[in-house]
């Protein structure tokens, strides 16, 4: 990225240089490594953090995670790691593949087809992994 041409590329280049200056070990950080280290959390932990923490009659973890997935889709699926982890967490919290796909598809009306398509691609990666794990 040394010959950045767009403002986004220039901003990313500057951010990478700043990270290296603050913490040289971060220059080789890869979010996918974190994803492999902690692919999902136990359902009990999800209920504690994402479940009925505010109100005992509030949203359960599955619903909160589907809403999070909707929000990540609305952002244009910019954070691939967060979206894939949210799909894993939602599955662990009891969401079905159809509920995940429907949540993402619903966002096409609000975020547009490209955002929905990218989120579906990322979700499919996780769903394919879970199929492979069962084989």
C-alpha positions, 0 to 999 in steps of 0.5 A: 500500500505504499503507493496509495491512490484513494483517500481510503487507501491513504488512510489505511496506510497511515493507520498501519504506520501509526499502529507499527509506531505504537506497538511494533508487534501489531504490524503482523496482527491478523484478525482471522487469527483471533477468529481461530483462537476464539471462534465462539463462546459458550451459550451461558456466556452469551446469555450473560453478555448478550441475553436478558442482562438488562431486563429479565423479560428482554431479548434473548441472546439469539435475538440480540445476535440476529439484530447484531448480524442485521447491523453488521450487514447494514454496515456493508459487511465491512468487518468480515471477522465480526460478521463471521463470529456473529454468525457462529455465535448466533448458531451457538445461541440456537439460530437456524441457518434459515433465520441467519439467511433471512436476517441478512436477506431482510437487510437488502431493503435497507442496506442494498443488494451489494451489502446483503450479498457480501454478508451472505458470502461471509455467512456461507463461509461459516455455514460451510465450515459448520457443515464440514465439522459435522462430516 
